[in-house]
Each structure stands twice: as structure tokens, then as C-alpha cells.
Amino acid sequence: MIPIFRLGYAVFLSKEIEKMVDYYTNVLGCVLVERDVDGTAYLSNGFEHHHIVIRPDQHSYLKGIGWQVNQTMSLQDVQQILKNEGIASSLEHDVQPGISEQLTLKDPDGNSIYLYHHMAFTSPGYSNIGIIPNKLGHIALAVKDVAKNVDFYHRILGFYKTDKAFDLANFLTCNDEHHTLNIIQAEKSFMHHIAFQLRNPAHQYDSSDILARHHIPTIWGPSRHTAGHNIASYHFDPDEHVIELYTDMDKYIPELNIMEPRPWHKDTPQRPKKWTSFEYWETQFSDILPTVENRKEDRPSIRVPL
């Protein structure tokens, strides 16, 4: 089992890179740390060099996800585990700023995965404008083969399984957050949404005001989810990726296979379960959130949040 313990960064390709950089700096509140000669932007949401990478391209979609690995296992040993499972990977050096060594591979649906030990620190990583989330919290992937992907992330990469919703969404975590990854059954592969953690409900209200000042509508929420019990709202970035802003997510205790006690848990103790609804307050998902047109092979965006 590979000791992944943290969601590190997301890499996007973008047709509208300047609009995306403007959104991430002036709306979301990240800091633009560095730009390559080709225009690639590295943005930080904390003390590390980057949490969002945006590269110019003729298409717009999520290219890959960086996951941080505990130093108790070398990347060479990780590579051997992958090789034993028949999974190809390449050990790369100095291929991006801030990371001297990383292991690159693909998940069963072809999403790039970057495993690394260290990322250089930067200052300042926290902005003084925009929403300014606490951190990059989780990513939801729509995939064509849920069983194969859940097995890959659980059995090989070491993620814990927490909740399920219907036969659609599968929640997994690599630490004590209820989920750092959500795997969703779909006919095509794409990023369903990317989520940033806010400080508290007041920060959630403030974020909606900031979005409104930038003429960015909220497409769903705020409301409280069932799986994870987080308060969440959703909007689009300039490339029409779904962005979730959330707070109050459950903490998972893997040793006990329960969530920490919370006032709104109907089940005590709250154990991982299969939910038959997506939200707790009986707010209805809107039917005006259609799937957008495919933009690159099987990598479209979608407008319906989970």
C-alpha cells in the first residue's frame, strides 16, 4: 500500500489561461507565484509553491492531480509496487518548479497522477484579496469504470473508503478528511468538480458576496450534503469547471471506521454508509444545469454538482 497522505495540486490545460489566472488570483484569492516562458501559471493557496497549475492549450480540462507521499517510502519503492501491479510509471526530476522529484503514472481512466515527497515553500502564499480558501480540499472524477478506479485508489494507492451515494458516487480519503477524492460513475471521463475548504459558515456567506460582485452566479447551494455533511455551494470558473466551496466537513477516524461525533449525525456513531440523497436540508438540485458540449475527446465538463 502506498502511503499517500495529502492532495497537493491540480494541473489544468486552458484555452482561456489569462481569464483563469485572473479568476484564481482576484476571485478565488490565490497568489500567482511563477510563470513559465510558455505562459504556464503556478498559483499558491498557502505556504507551498503551488496548488494550481494552469497551462495554455487548445482545450480546457483537468490534466492531472498531484498527491503527496509519506517519506517513509521512497519513490523508487513506490515505483516497484506499481510495477508489481503491472502499472507503468516514470520517475522524473525537475520537470516543474518547486518539485525536484516525482513519479508520474495514469489511473485506469487515463488521468495523470503525480506522486511526490516535497514541494518548496513560497511566501506569501495567502492573498489579501478574493475568497482566500483555507486549502485545496478534494477533487471529484467522473469515470467510465467505477469499480476499477475505486480498486486502484483503494487497494494500490491506499485510500480509505468512506461513503457512497446511490450507485453513483464513491467517497475516498487519504487522511482524516471525509473525502479527498470522489469517484463518480459516468459514460465519459472528466473532472466533475474541484473543491476548496473555507474557514466557517460566515466565510461561506462572504464568498457568495464576492462571487456576486464579480457577476459569477452560484449554481447550487449553499446547502448541507449528506455524505461528509459539509455545507457546500458551487459555481463555474472561466473554463466552466465546477468549483465547490465548502466548510464543516466530517472528520474520519480510520482506526474506528467512524466519523467524529457531530450534532447533525442521525446515526450515532456515524459509520461509512450508502446514502440515498445528496443533501441534508432537502434542497432540490436544479434541472437547469445541463452537461456542456465536449471539449476534448472524452474530457467534457459537467454542470450538475454532487
Backbone as numpy.savetxt, mean C-alpha at the origin, in Angstrom:
# Nx Ny Nz CAx CAy CAz Cx Cy Cz
10.87 -19.19 5.83 10.03 -17.99 5.83 10.90 -16.75 5.83
10.61 -15.80 4.98 11.41 -14.60 4.83 10.92 -13.53 5.81
11.82 -12.96 6.63 11.37 -12.04 7.69 11.12 -10.60 7.21
10.10 -10.42 6.39 9.68 -9.08 6.01 8.93 -8.46 7.18
9.24 -7.20 7.49 8.58 -6.59 8.64 7.97 -5.23 8.37
8.09 -4.71 7.13 7.63 -3.34 6.91 7.39 -3.07 5.44
6.31 -2.34 5.16 6.08 -1.79 3.83 6.95 -0.55 3.68
7.84 -0.57 2.68 8.80 0.51 2.55 8.43 1.59 1.55
8.16 1.19 0.30 7.91 2.21 -0.72 7.13 1.60 -1.89
6.57 2.49 -2.70 5.85 2.11 -3.91 6.45 2.84 -5.09
6.54 2.14 -6.23 7.10 2.72 -7.46 5.98 2.82 -8.49
5.76 4.03 -8.99 4.74 4.27 -10.00 5.38 4.71 -11.31
4.81 4.28 -12.42 5.07 4.89 -13.71 3.93 5.87 -13.97
4.23 6.99 -14.63 3.21 8.02 -14.77 3.33 8.78 -16.09
2.18 8.99 -16.71 2.09 9.86 -17.89 2.06 11.33 -17.49
1.67 11.58 -16.24 1.48 12.95 -15.75 2.39 13.18 -14.55
3.69 13.01 -14.74 4.59 13.00 -13.59 4.60 14.34 -12.86
4.53 15.46 -13.57 4.57 16.75 -12.88 3.30 16.96 -12.05
2.17 16.52 -12.57 0.92 16.61 -11.80 0.99 15.69 -10.58
1.58 14.51 -10.76 1.71 13.59 -9.64 2.66 14.15 -8.57
3.78 14.73 -8.98 4.70 15.32 -8.02 4.03 16.47 -7.29
3.27 17.29 -8.01 2.55 18.39 -7.37 1.54 17.87 -6.36
0.82 16.80 -6.72 -0.16 16.21 -5.79 0.53 15.70 -4.54
1.61 14.93 -4.70 2.26 14.32 -3.55 2.95 15.34 -2.65
3.38 16.47 -3.20 4.03 17.48 -2.38 3.03 18.48 -1.79
2.15 19.03 -2.62 1.28 20.11 -2.17 -0.05 19.66 -1.59
-0.50 18.47 -1.95 -1.77 17.95 -1.42 -1.50 16.92 -0.33
-0.81 15.85 -0.68 -0.58 14.79 0.32 0.43 15.24 1.38
1.40 16.05 0.99 2.33 16.57 1.99 3.61 15.80 2.13
4.08 15.15 1.06 5.41 14.53 1.06 6.46 15.57 0.69
7.72 15.21 0.90 8.83 16.07 0.54 9.54 15.49 -0.68
9.75 16.33 -1.69 10.52 15.92 -2.87 12.00 15.93 -2.50
12.59 14.75 -2.41 13.96 14.62 -1.92 14.97 14.71 -3.06
14.64 14.11 -4.20 15.64 14.00 -5.27 14.94 13.72 -6.58
15.55 14.17 -7.68 15.08 13.84 -9.02 16.24 13.37 -9.88
16.02 12.27 -10.61 17.02 11.79 -11.54 17.01 12.65 -12.81
18.03 12.45 -13.66 18.11 13.22 -14.90 16.93 12.91 -15.82
16.33 11.71 -15.69 15.20 11.37 -16.54 13.87 11.89 -15.98
13.93 12.58 -14.84 12.72 13.13 -14.24 12.14 12.31 -13.12
12.67 11.11 -12.87 12.16 10.27 -11.78 12.22 11.05 -10.47
11.10 11.01 -9.73 10.99 11.75 -8.47 10.97 10.80 -7.29
11.73 11.15 -6.25 11.77 10.39 -5.00 11.18 11.26 -3.91
10.10 10.78 -3.30 9.38 11.57 -2.31 9.35 10.84 -0.98
9.52 11.62 0.09 9.59 11.03 1.43 8.38 11.46 2.26
7.91 10.54 3.06 6.83 10.79 4.01 7.32 10.55 5.43
8.61 10.76 5.65 9.16 10.51 6.98 10.64 10.80 6.99
11.42 9.98 7.70 12.84 10.25 7.84 13.67 9.50 6.81
13.06 8.61 6.02 13.82 7.84 5.05 13.82 8.53 3.69
14.76 8.10 2.84 14.99 8.80 1.57 13.73 8.87 0.72
12.96 7.79 0.64 11.74 7.83 -0.16 10.74 6.78 0.28
9.50 7.09 0.05 8.39 6.16 0.24 7.55 6.06 -1.04
7.69 7.05 -1.90 7.03 7.05 -3.20 8.06 7.38 -4.27
8.09 6.57 -5.32 8.95 6.82 -6.48 8.03 6.96 -7.69
8.23 8.02 -8.48 7.40 8.24 -9.67 8.32 8.41 -10.87
8.15 7.53 -11.86 8.99 7.55 -13.05 8.16 7.94 -14.27
8.70 8.79 -15.14 7.94 9.16 -16.34 7.79 7.99 -17.29
6.62 7.87 -17.89 6.35 6.75 -18.79 5.16 7.11 -19.67
4.92 6.30 -20.68 3.76 6.51 -21.55 2.48 5.93 -20.94
2.61 5.19 -19.84 1.47 4.60 -19.15 1.55 4.95 -17.67
0.45 4.79 -16.98 0.39 5.09 -15.55 -0.10 3.86 -14.79
0.77 3.31 -13.96 0.36 2.17 -13.14 1.42 1.91 -12.07
1.05 1.10 -11.07 2.00 0.69 -10.05 3.00 -0.29 -10.66
4.27 0.03 -10.54 5.32 -0.83 -11.08 5.77 -1.87 -10.07
5.91 -1.48 -8.80 6.40 -2.42 -7.82 6.32 -1.88 -6.41
6.62 -2.76 -5.45 6.51 -2.44 -4.03 7.80 -2.85 -3.33
8.32 -1.97 -2.47 9.50 -2.27 -1.68 9.12 -2.71 -0.27
9.67 -3.85 0.15 9.42 -4.39 1.48 10.75 -4.52 2.22
10.77 -4.07 3.48 12.00 -4.11 4.27 12.12 -5.45 4.98
13.32 -6.02 4.95 13.60 -7.34 5.50 14.46 -7.21 6.75
14.14 -7.99 7.77 14.93 -8.01 8.99 16.37 -8.45 8.69
17.33 -7.78 9.33 18.74 -8.06 9.06 19.20 -9.42 9.59
18.34 -10.12 10.32 18.71 -11.45 10.80 18.90 -12.44 9.66
18.40 -12.10 8.48 18.57 -12.95 7.31 19.18 -12.13 6.18
20.27 -12.59 5.62 20.92 -11.88 4.52 20.07 -11.98 3.26
20.25 -11.04 2.37 19.53 -11.09 1.09 19.98 -12.28 0.26
21.22 -12.71 0.46 21.69 -13.91 -0.23 20.92 -15.15 0.26
20.67 -15.22 1.55 19.88 -16.34 2.09 18.43 -16.26 1.62
17.91 -15.03 1.55 16.55 -14.85 1.01 16.50 -15.35 -0.43
17.50 -15.01 -1.20 17.55 -15.44 -2.59 17.59 -16.96 -2.71
18.29 -17.61 -1.79 18.36 -19.08 -1.82 17.00 -19.69 -1.50
16.27 -19.11 -0.56 14.92 -19.58 -0.25 14.03 -19.47 -1.48
14.12 -18.34 -2.14 13.32 -18.14 -3.35 13.70 -19.14 -4.44
15.01 -19.37 -4.59 15.48 -20.32 -5.58 14.94 -21.72 -5.30
14.92 -22.10 -4.01 14.39 -23.41 -3.64 12.92 -23.56 -3.97
12.21 -22.43 -4.04 10.79 -22.43 -4.39 10.57 -22.25 -5.89
11.67 -22.19 -6.64 11.56 -22.01 -8.09 11.25 -20.59 -8.50
11.60 -19.61 -7.64 11.29 -18.20 -7.92 12.58 -17.49 -8.29
12.63 -16.92 -9.47 13.81 -16.20 -9.94 13.90 -14.84 -9.25
15.11 -14.41 -8.98 15.35 -13.09 -8.39 16.72 -12.62 -8.79
16.94 -11.32 -8.66 18.26 -10.76 -8.97 18.70 -9.84 -7.84
19.94 -9.99 -7.41 20.52 -9.14 -6.37 21.17 -7.94 -7.05
20.69 -6.76 -6.73 21.11 -5.54 -7.42 21.77 -4.59 -6.44
22.69 -3.78 -6.96 23.42 -2.83 -6.12 23.33 -1.43 -6.72
23.01 -0.47 -5.86 23.00 0.96 -6.23 22.15 1.24 -7.46
20.98 0.61 -7.54 20.10 0.84 -8.69 19.13 1.99 -8.43
19.07 2.47 -7.19 18.25 3.64 -6.89 18.85 4.35 -5.69
18.63 5.67 -5.59 19.18 6.41 -4.45 18.64 5.88 -3.13
19.50 5.88 -2.12 19.07 5.53 -0.77 19.15 4.06 -0.43
19.25 3.18 -1.45 19.30 1.74 -1.20 20.52 1.18 -1.92
21.45 0.62 -1.16 22.68 0.13 -1.75 22.54 -1.28 -2.30
21.62 -2.07 -1.72 21.46 -3.45 -2.15 20.00 -3.85 -2.01
19.47 -4.50 -3.04 18.10 -5.00 -2.95 17.94 -6.23 -3.85
16.95 -7.02 -3.48 16.62 -8.23 -4.23 15.33 -7.96 -4.98
15.33 -8.19 -6.29 14.17 -7.91 -7.13 13.59 -9.22 -7.65
12.29 -9.35 -7.53 11.58 -10.55 -8.00 10.18 -10.15 -8.42
9.39 -11.15 -8.82 8.00 -10.92 -9.23 7.08 -11.78 -8.37
5.89 -11.24 -8.07 4.88 -12.08 -7.42 4.14 -12.85 -8.51
3.21 -13.75 -8.17 2.56 -14.58 -9.19 1.80 -13.81 -10.26
1.39 -12.57 -9.97 0.69 -11.77 -10.97 1.61 -10.82 -11.72
2.92 -10.92 -11.49 3.88 -10.12 -12.24 4.22 -8.78 -11.63
3.71 -8.48 -10.43 4.10 -7.24 -9.77 5.54 -7.34 -9.28
6.32 -6.29 -9.48 7.70 -6.29 -9.02 7.75 -6.14 -7.50
8.63 -6.91 -6.89 8.86 -6.83 -5.45 10.34 -6.53 -5.23
10.60 -5.55 -4.35 11.97 -5.17 -4.04 12.19 -5.41 -2.54
13.11 -6.29 -2.20 13.41 -6.60 -0.81 14.74 -5.97 -0.45
14.80 -5.28 0.69 16.01 -4.57 1.07 16.14 -4.52 2.58
17.35 -4.27 3.07 17.62 -4.15 4.50 17.59 -2.70 4.96
18.28 -1.83 4.23 18.52 -0.47 4.69 18.07 0.54 3.64
17.59 1.69 4.14 17.39 2.85 3.29 18.01 4.05 4.00
18.71 4.88 3.25 19.35 6.06 3.84 18.31 7.01 4.41
18.68 7.70 5.48 17.80 8.70 6.07 17.93 10.02 5.31
16.90 10.84 5.41 16.92 12.15 4.79 16.27 13.13 5.74
16.53 14.41 5.55 15.93 15.43 6.41 15.77 16.72 5.61
14.62 17.40 5.69 13.44 16.93 6.43 12.60 16.00 5.57
12.01 14.98 6.18 11.13 14.10 5.45 9.68 14.46 5.64
9.38 15.17 6.74 8.00 15.61 6.97 7.84 17.04 6.49
6.78 17.26 5.75 6.49 18.56 5.17 5.76 19.45 6.19
5.55 20.70 5.82 4.72 21.59 6.62 3.52 22.09 5.83
3.26 21.45 4.68 2.07 21.79 3.90 1.38 20.49 3.48
0.08 20.58 3.21 -0.66 19.43 2.75 -1.19 18.58 3.90
-1.63 17.38 3.58 -2.23 16.48 4.56 -1.21 15.94 5.55
-0.04 15.57 5.10 1.07 15.07 5.92 0.66 13.82 6.70
0.48 12.69 6.04 0.16 11.45 6.75 1.30 11.01 7.66
0.97 10.14 8.60 2.01 9.55 9.44 2.94 8.66 8.65
2.35 7.85 7.75 3.19 6.89 7.03 2.40 6.26 5.89
3.13 5.63 4.99 2.55 4.73 4.00 2.13 3.47 4.73
0.82 3.12 4.66 0.30 2.08 5.51 0.09 0.73 4.85
-0.57 0.71 3.69 -0.79 -0.57 3.02 -1.10 -0.36 1.55
-1.05 -1.46 0.81 -1.37 -1.45 -0.62 -2.32 -2.60 -0.89
-3.32 -2.36 -1.72 -4.26 -3.40 -2.13 -4.02 -3.73 -3.60
-3.83 -5.02 -3.87 -3.59 -5.50 -5.23 -4.75 -6.34 -5.70
-5.28 -6.02 -6.85 -6.25 -6.89 -7.51 -5.47 -7.87 -8.36
-5.81 -9.15 -8.22 -5.06 -10.20 -8.91 -6.02 -11.18 -9.56
-5.47 -11.95 -10.54 -6.29 -12.92 -11.26 -6.37 -14.26 -10.53
-5.40 -14.56 -9.68 -5.39 -15.83 -8.96 -5.12 -15.54 -7.48
-6.19 -15.40 -6.72 -6.06 -15.05 -5.30 -5.31 -16.13 -4.54
-5.70 -17.39 -4.73 -5.10 -18.49 -3.96 -3.59 -18.53 -4.15
-3.13 -18.39 -5.37 -1.69 -18.46 -5.64 -0.96 -17.28 -5.00
-1.55 -16.10 -5.08 -0.91 -14.92 -4.50 -0.92 -14.95 -2.98
-2.03 -15.35 -2.38 -2.08 -15.44 -0.92 -1.07 -16.46 -0.43
-0.95 -17.59 -1.10 0.04 -18.60 -0.72 1.45 -18.05 -0.84
1.73 -17.31 -1.89 3.05 -16.74 -2.10 3.42 -15.78 -0.97
2.52 -14.85 -0.68 2.84 -13.85 0.35 2.83 -14.45 1.75
1.98 -15.44 1.99 1.89 -16.05 3.31 2.98 -17.09 3.54
3.06 -18.07 2.69 3.96 -19.20 2.92 5.41 -18.86 2.64
5.66 -18.09 1.57 7.04 -17.83 1.17 7.58 -16.54 1.78
6.80 -15.47 1.70 7.29 -14.18 2.21 6.98 -13.98 3.69
6.17 -14.85 4.30 6.01 -14.82 5.74 4.93 -13.91 6.27
4.02 -13.43 5.43 2.93 -12.58 5.90 1.92 -13.41 6.71
1.34 -12.77 7.73 0.25 -13.39 8.48 -1.07 -13.11 7.76
-1.98 -14.07 7.80 -3.34 -13.86 7.33 -4.17 -13.29 8.49
-4.91 -12.22 8.23 -5.81 -11.70 9.25 -7.25 -11.97 8.83
-7.89 -11.05 8.12 -9.30 -11.20 7.79 -9.53 -11.50 6.32
-10.78 -11.89 6.02 -11.29 -11.98 4.66 -12.61 -11.21 4.60
-12.95 -10.73 3.41 -14.25 -10.10 3.19 -14.89 -10.79 1.99
-16.06 -11.39 2.24 -16.71 -12.21 1.24 -15.70 -13.24 0.73
-15.74 -13.56 -0.56 -14.70 -14.37 -1.19 -13.86 -13.48 -2.09
-13.76 -12.22 -1.71 -13.17 -11.20 -2.58 -11.84 -10.69 -2.06
-11.81 -10.23 -0.82 -10.64 -9.53 -0.30 -9.96 -10.37 0.78
-8.63 -10.40 0.73 -7.81 -11.16 1.68 -6.80 -10.22 2.31
-6.83 -10.11 3.63 -5.99 -9.16 4.34 -4.80 -9.89 4.97
-3.61 -9.34 4.73 -2.38 -9.93 5.25 -1.52 -8.85 5.87
-0.65 -9.26 6.79 0.24 -8.28 7.42 1.62 -8.87 7.64
2.62 -7.99 7.67 3.99 -8.40 7.96 4.46 -7.85 9.30
3.54 -7.22 10.05 3.89 -6.68 11.37 2.64 -6.67 12.25
2.48 -5.68 13.12 1.32 -5.69 14.01 0.14 -4.89 13.48
0.26 -4.32 12.28 -0.89 -3.67 11.67 -1.88 -4.73 11.18
-3.16 -4.41 11.22 -4.15 -5.39 10.77 -3.84 -5.87 9.36
-3.45 -4.96 8.47 -2.98 -5.39 7.15 -2.01 -4.37 6.57
-0.99 -4.89 5.95 -0.08 -4.09 5.14 -0.27 -4.42 3.67
-1.06 -5.47 3.40 -1.34 -5.90 2.03 -2.75 -6.46 1.97
-3.45 -6.10 0.91 -4.80 -6.60 0.67 -4.79 -7.21 -0.73
-5.20 -8.47 -0.86 -5.21 -9.16 -2.15 -6.65 -9.44 -2.53
-7.05 -8.93 -3.69 -8.45 -8.91 -4.10 -8.63 -9.67 -5.40
-9.64 -10.51 -5.45 -9.93 -11.27 -6.67 -10.46 -10.35 -7.76
-9.91 -10.48 -8.97 -10.35 -9.66 -10.10 -10.06 -10.40 -11.39
-10.63 -9.91 -12.47 -10.37 -10.51 -13.78 -9.04 -10.05 -14.35
-8.53 -8.91 -13.86 -7.27 -8.36 -14.35 -6.42 -7.93 -13.16
-5.15 -7.71 -13.43 -4.21 -7.32 -12.38 -4.01 -5.81 -12.38
-4.13 -5.21 -11.21 -3.90 -3.78 -11.08 -3.81 -3.42 -9.60
-3.34 -2.21 -9.30 -3.36 -1.74 -7.93 -4.75 -1.23 -7.62
-5.38 -1.82 -6.64 -6.73 -1.39 -6.26 -6.68 -0.05 -5.53
-5.80 0.06 -4.52 -5.59 1.35 -3.86 -4.31 1.32 -3.05
-3.85 2.50 -2.70 -2.70 2.67 -1.82 -3.17 3.53 -0.66
-2.73 3.21 0.57 -3.31 3.83 1.76 -2.24 4.48 2.64
-2.60 5.65 3.19 -1.72 6.40 4.07 -2.41 6.59 5.42
-1.66 6.38 6.48 -2.20 6.48 7.83 -2.20 7.92 8.31
-3.33 8.33 8.90 -3.45 9.65 9.51 -3.34 9.52 11.03
-3.23 10.66 11.72 -2.97 10.63 13.15 -4.20 10.24 13.96
-5.36 10.78 13.62 -6.57 10.60 14.41 -7.77 11.08 13.61
-9.00 10.93 14.12 -10.18 11.38 13.36 -10.15 12.86 13.00
-9.60 13.72 13.86 -9.52 15.14 13.53 -8.64 15.37 12.31
-7.56 14.61 12.20 -6.71 14.69 11.02 -7.48 14.24 9.77
-8.38 13.26 9.95 -9.22 12.80 8.84 -10.12 13.94 8.35
-10.73 14.67 9.29 -11.58 15.79 8.89 -10.75 16.86 8.17
-9.58 17.18 8.74 -8.72 18.19 8.12 -8.30 17.78 6.71
-8.03 16.49 6.51 -7.60 16.03 5.20 -8.70 16.23 4.16
-9.96 16.04 4.57 -11.07 16.26 3.64 -11.17 17.74 3.26
-10.91 18.62 4.21 -10.91 20.06 3.91 -9.79 20.42 2.94
-8.61 19.82 3.15 -7.49 20.10 2.25 -7.79 19.61 0.84
-8.36 18.41 0.72 -8.75 17.90 -0.59 -9.76 18.83 -1.26
-10.72 19.32 -0.48 -11.74 20.21 -1.04 -11.11 21.51 -1.54
-10.13 22.05 -0.80 -9.48 23.28 -1.25 -8.74 23.08 -2.57
-8.32 21.84 -2.82 -7.65 21.52 -4.09 -8.63 20.95 -5.12
-9.92 21.05 -4.84 -10.98 20.60 -5.76 -10.85 19.11 -6.08
-10.48 18.33 -5.07 -10.39 16.87 -5.21 -11.54 16.26 -4.42
-12.52 15.68 -5.07 -13.67 15.13 -4.33 -13.33 13.84 -3.61
-13.99 13.63 -2.49 -13.93 12.34 -1.79 -14.93 11.41 -2.46
-14.47 10.23 -2.89 -15.35 9.33 -3.64 -16.09 8.35 -2.75
-15.61 8.18 -1.49 -16.34 7.34 -0.54 -15.80 7.62 0.86
-16.72 7.67 1.84 -16.35 7.87 3.23 -16.33 9.34 3.61
-15.83 9.63 4.83 -15.28 8.69 5.80 -16.34 7.76 6.40
-15.94 6.52 6.63 -16.76 5.54 7.31 -15.83 4.52 7.94
-16.39 3.68 8.82 -15.54 2.70 9.49 -15.67 1.35 8.79
-14.52 0.79 8.40 -14.51 -0.54 7.81 -14.79 -1.61 8.86
-15.12 -2.79 8.37 -15.24 -3.95 9.25 -13.87 -4.58 9.45
-13.32 -5.19 8.41 -11.98 -5.77 8.50 -10.98 -4.65 8.79
-10.36 -4.71 9.95 -9.42 -3.67 10.36 -10.03 -2.58 11.19
-11.35 -2.36 11.06 -12.09 -1.36 11.82 -11.55 0.06 11.67
-10.77 0.31 10.64 -10.23 1.65 10.44 -11.28 2.58 9.86
-11.19 3.86 10.22 -11.99 4.90 9.60 -11.27 5.30 8.32
-11.99 5.27 7.20 -11.33 5.44 5.90 -12.11 6.35 4.97
-11.39 7.05 4.12 -11.98 7.79 3.01 -11.09 7.60 1.79
-11.66 7.83 0.61 -10.96 7.55 -0.64 -11.11 8.71 -1.63
-10.04 8.94 -2.40 -10.07 9.93 -3.47 -9.11 9.49 -4.56
-9.07 10.24 -5.66 -8.17 9.91 -6.77 -6.97 10.85 -6.79
-5.81 10.32 -7.17 -4.68 11.18 -7.50 -4.77 11.55 -8.98
-3.85 12.36 -9.51 -3.96 12.80 -10.91 -3.92 11.67 -11.93
-3.33 10.54 -11.60 -3.31 9.39 -12.51 -4.48 8.44 -12.27
-5.44 8.89 -11.47 -6.66 8.14 -11.16 -6.38 6.84 -10.40
-5.30 6.82 -9.64 -5.11 5.78 -8.65 -5.98 6.12 -7.45
-6.56 5.11 -6.82 -7.36 5.33 -5.63 -6.44 5.47 -4.42
-6.60 6.57 -3.68 -5.82 6.85 -2.49 -6.74 6.73 -1.28
-6.36 5.89 -0.33 -7.10 5.79 0.92 -6.36 6.56 2.01
-7.12 7.31 2.79 -6.62 7.94 4.00 -7.36 7.31 5.16
-6.63 6.84 6.17 -7.29 6.09 7.24 -6.66 6.37 8.59
-7.41 6.06 9.63 -6.90 6.11 10.99 -7.60 5.04 11.81
-7.08 4.75 12.99 -7.73 3.84 13.94 -7.75 2.39 13.47
-6.71 1.93 12.83 -6.72 0.54 12.37 -6.38 -0.41 13.51
-7.00 -1.60 13.48 -6.73 -2.64 14.47 -5.25 -3.00 14.52
-4.82 -3.39 15.70 -3.49 -3.98 15.89 -3.65 -5.48 16.06
-2.78 -6.22 15.37 -2.85 -7.68 15.37 -1.77 -8.25 16.29
-2.14 -9.25 17.09 -1.19 -9.93 17.96 -1.03 -11.35 17.43
-0.01 -11.62 16.61 0.09 -12.94 15.97 0.25 -14.08 16.96
0.90 -13.81 18.10 1.11 -14.88 19.08 -0.22 -15.39 19.65
-1.24 -14.52 19.67 -2.56 -14.89 20.19 -3.59 -15.05 19.09
-3.21 -14.63 17.87 -4.13 -14.64 16.73 -5.42 -13.88 17.05
-5.26 -12.71 17.68 -6.40 -11.83 17.97 -5.99 -10.39 17.67
-7.02 -9.51 17.61 -6.77 -8.08 17.54 -6.79 -7.51 18.96
-6.06 -6.45 19.19 -6.12 -5.79 20.49 -7.56 -5.38 20.79
-7.99 -5.44 22.04 -9.37 -5.07 22.38 -9.68 -3.63 21.96
-10.84 -3.46 21.32 -11.30 -2.14 20.90 -12.77 -2.00 21.28
-13.25 -0.79 21.59 -14.64 -0.61 22.03 -15.68 -1.05 21.00
-15.33 -1.00 19.70 -16.34 -1.31 18.67 -16.26 -2.75 18.17
-15.48 -3.58 18.81 -15.46 -4.99 18.43 -16.71 -5.68 18.96
-17.52 -6.23 18.07 -18.69 -6.99 18.50 -18.28 -8.36 19.02
-17.20 -8.91 18.45 -16.68 -10.19 18.92 -15.54 -9.94 19.91
-15.59 -10.61 21.05 -14.52 -10.47 22.04 -14.08 -11.85 22.50
-12.83 -12.23 22.25 -11.83 -11.44 21.52 -12.10 -11.42 20.02
-11.60 -10.39 19.37 -11.76 -10.26 17.92 -10.67 -11.07 17.23
-11.07 -12.18 16.64 -10.12 -13.02 15.91 -10.29 -12.80 14.41
-9.29 -13.16 13.64 -9.46 -13.10 12.18 -10.72 -13.86 11.76
-11.47 -13.26 10.85 -12.74 -13.87 10.45 -13.06 -13.49 9.02
-14.13 -14.07 8.51 -14.64 -13.73 7.19 -15.82 -12.79 7.36
-15.68 -11.58 6.83 -16.72 -10.56 6.95 -17.67 -10.62 5.76
-18.91 -10.25 6.01 -19.92 -10.21 4.94 -20.34 -8.79 4.60
-19.54 -7.83 5.05 -19.74 -6.43 4.66 -18.38 -5.76 4.69
-18.27 -4.62 4.04 -17.01 -3.90 3.98 -16.94 -2.76 4.98
-18.07 -2.33 5.50 -18.02 -1.19 6.39 -18.98 -1.37 7.56
-18.72 -0.64 8.64 -19.30 -0.89 9.94 -20.53 -0.03 10.21
-20.62 1.13 9.56 -21.69 2.08 9.84 -22.86 1.96 8.87
-22.85 0.92 8.03 -23.91 0.66 7.05 -24.01 1.76 5.98
-22.88 2.44 5.76 -22.79 3.36 4.63 -22.74 2.54 3.35
-23.45 2.96 2.33 -23.51 2.20 1.09 -22.45 2.69 0.11
-21.78 1.74 -0.53 -20.87 2.10 -1.61 -21.67 2.67 -2.76
-21.16 3.73 -3.36 -21.87 4.39 -4.45 -21.79 3.56 -5.73
-22.84 3.62 -6.53 -22.84 2.93 -7.82 -22.35 3.83 -8.94
-21.78 4.99 -8.59 -21.28 5.90 -9.62 -19.76 5.85 -9.69
-19.18 4.74 -9.28 -17.73 4.60 -9.26 -17.31 3.51 -10.24
-17.39 3.76 -11.55 -17.10 2.71 -12.53 -15.61 2.45 -12.68
-15.31 1.29 -13.25 -13.93 0.98 -13.62 -13.50 1.87 -14.76
-12.28 2.43 -14.68 -11.81 3.28 -15.76 -11.21 2.43 -16.86
-11.00 3.03 -18.01 -10.48 2.34 -19.19 -9.07 1.80 -18.93
-8.80 0.61 -19.46 -7.46 0.03 -19.32 -6.41 0.97 -19.89
-5.26 1.03 -19.21 -4.23 1.94 -19.66 -2.95 1.24 -20.07
-2.74 0.02 -19.64 -1.57 -0.74 -20.10 -1.86 -2.22 -19.90
-2.09 -2.91 -20.98 -2.31 -4.35 -20.93 -3.32 -4.66 -19.83
-2.91 -5.44 -18.83 -3.85 -5.79 -17.75 -3.59 -4.98 -16.50
-3.17 -3.70 -16.65 -2.91 -2.88 -15.48 -3.81 -1.63 -15.50
-5.14 -1.78 -15.35 -5.99 -0.59 -15.26 -6.05 -0.08 -13.84
-6.71 1.05 -13.65 -7.10 1.48 -12.32 -8.56 1.09 -12.13
-9.01 1.18 -10.89 -10.42 0.90 -10.61 -10.93 1.98 -9.67
-12.22 2.26 -9.71 -12.76 3.35 -8.92 -13.58 2.90 -7.72
-13.68 1.63 -7.47 -14.48 1.17 -6.34 -13.57 0.80 -5.18
-13.64 1.52 -4.05 -12.74 1.23 -2.93 -13.21 0.05 -2.12
-12.27 -0.52 -1.36 -12.58 -1.54 -0.35 -12.06 -1.04 0.99
